[in-house]
Amino acid sequence: MDVMTAHRKREERRQKEKLEEFKNLAVALQIQALQIGQAFGGIDEAHPLRTVEVYYPSLFPKNEESEKKKYQKQLEERNARLRAAAAEHNARIREAKGGEP
């Protein structure tokens, strides 16, 4: 069970790293595209330059409140797992001592 949990956590970390790398690349490419667009075409009101947020709205939430809610939910889930693990650990210790509190 611990091996599976460790593997799952490792995979989650790897996925988060890939997502961050993708976000960084998208922002870098956006900056490059803006520079090229400004150099060749200037700023054209008929064809406004689009930001990376337009193309990938799920990667770049518009408000920070949704980010806070997401992180709060993750924190609550983590705390619940830790409390459950601590309760299980304490129960094993009590059982090993013969049921003493």
Phi, psi and omega in degrees: 000317180295325179294319180293319179296316179298319179296317180298316179296320179298317180295320178298317178298317180297318179295320178296319178297318178297319180297317178296319177299318179296317179298316179297318178296318180298318179293318179298317179292326177296316179299317179297316180296321178296318179296316179295316180299319179290325181291319184270320188245351186069196179260117184249124181288335180286332180231079183293149177286132181264146178267168181294335179296331179292320183278327182232070183293333181287334179280331184235086181299148185287326181238154182283343181297320179294324177296316180298318179296319180297313180292325178295319178297316178298320179295317179296319178296318179297315180297321178296318178296318180295319178296318179296318179295320179294319179296318178296318179297314179296322178296320178295321179294315178299319180295320180292329180275357178094026174090010179287147179289000000 
